Amino acid sequence: MPRPLAALPKAHLHLHFTGSMRHSTLIELAREQGLHLPDALEQDWPPQLHATDERGWFRFQRLYDIARSVLRREEDIYRLVREAALDEAAEGSGWLEIQVDPSGFAPRFGGLTATLELMLDAVAKAAAEAKIGIATVVAANRTRHPLDARTLARLATQYAGEGVVGFGLSNDERRGRAREFDHAFRIAKRAGLLAVPHGGELLGPESVEECVHDLGADRVGHGVRAAESPRLMERLADRQICCEVCPTSNVGLGVVEDASAVPLRRLFDAGVPIALGADDPLLFGARLLPQYELARAVYGFSDAELAELARQSIRASTAPEQVRKELLRGVDDWLAAPDPSAE
């Protein structure tokens, strides 16, 4: 038996708020509220999405919106974050950065500011209970007007240093060019927030290029399509811009046909820093640990390489220096322990 991957300390840098919900919690809340869930979220879970065409993405977004609709009370928000934190701790995450867009919840929780404060309080309480570090990334929706993104960027800056560590940009790349949101990212970066936009998922290397060039990305959400450009991979490696690679999500959305086609090995061998992520476990059926299991079983990563993946995730995080040191020391200890399979 190889070294247990749940015991490998790691940072999880790509997890969306609604998508972090346990499937069992979605079912329970829907039944409490008398809501009928589509088969794709119940009997046929996890759903087959294949969102590389417009119809497929619409289906993905519809299921996401349905899932969000069950979070109606403040206690639902606290429950979601608490359970996500406990799940992270069980999988070896010592640091989590959870991505939130308060806009989708604002009408039911008293506006953008009140919603973000609710989420930050839920994060603080969950972190204390699970005994892991958790920070928040405020993310704009690229299918909405760039002015909405500026509003969210200004909101995020008000809580810089008080739980918010970054500003992101999510949703369908094909419906909002990164460069259209440059003003919002300038606002965020002036306040010291990390720029962590999505790119290189449904569009090619040019999408990653825009994130880096126009938004000053410190990390890129997904970024797997950068593997199609040796020049871009070299640039990411030289500047140590981390790609938050989410293999199960890439398969679920039809970015690749199967897990073996995710270019994780190509990016890693090119020196591009990588932080494995789960994206939306609620819709893709797998949390963070299975991503590391794929790295071992499908991409052929040795334990030394898995340890380096964990180190890269920790280094790319916003964890305080002392937390980073402790997690990195834990990675070294994990690798130094005897390999059970060699006994």
C-alpha positions, 0 to 999 in steps of 0.5 A: 500500500503506497503512502496515504494521500489524505495524510499529505498536507496540501492547500486547496485553491480552487473551490467554489462556494455553492459547488462545495456543498455535499450532495447529501446536504443538497438532497436534504435541504431540497426535501425540507423545502419541498423542492423538486430536483432534476434527475441529474442532481438526484438519481443520475448524480453526478450529471453528465454535463459536457459544456463545451457547447452553449447548450451544455454550458446552459445546462451546467449553469441551470443545475448550479442555479438550482443548487444555489436556490436551496441555500435560503437561510443563514444557517444553510450558509454556516452549514455549507461552509462547516461541512466543506471545511471538515471535508477539507481537513479529512483530505489533508487540506491545511489551507483552503481558499473558497471562491464566492460571488455574493451577487447570487445570494444578495437579494435574500441576505440583505445585499452584497455587503451583508451577504459577504459579511455572513460568508466571512463569519461562516468561514471564520467559524468553520476554520476554527472548528475544522482547525484549518486555515480558510480565506475567501476569494471574491469572484465576478461573473464574466457573463455580467457587465464589467461595471458589476465586477468593479462593484465587487472589486470595491467590496472585496477591497473593503475586506482585504486583510479581514478574510478576503485575499483575492479577486477572481473572474469565473463563468463561461470564457466565451461570453466575456473576454478577460481584458474587459474586466481590467479596471476591476482587477486594477482596483483589487490589485491596488488593495493588495488582493491576488488576481485569480481569474479563470482562463484556459478552460473552454478557450485556448492559450489566448485566454490564459494570455489575456489573464496574465497580460491584461489582468496581471494574474497571480494564478490562473483558474484551470489554465490547462489549455496553456499546455497547447503553447510551449512559449506560454508554458515557459512564461508561466514557469518563468514568472511562477504563475500557478495554474489551478488544475481541476482534472475531474472538472475538465472531464465533467465539462467535456474539456477533455474526453477522459482524465488521461487527456488532462495535460497535468504531466506536460504542465508539471514537466514544463515547470508551471506551478500547479495547485490541484483543485476540485472546482465544484464537487457537488456537480463533478462528484469528486473533492480534492483527494481524488485529484491527487489520486488521479495524479498518482494512478493516471499521470504516473506521479511518484510520491516525490512528485506528489509532494512537490505538487502539494508544495506548489499549492502551498507556495501559491496560496495566501497562507501566512508564513508560519502556516506555510512553513508548518504545511511544508514541513508536514510535506517533508515529513510525509515524504520522509516516512517509510513507503508502506509499499516497499515493506 
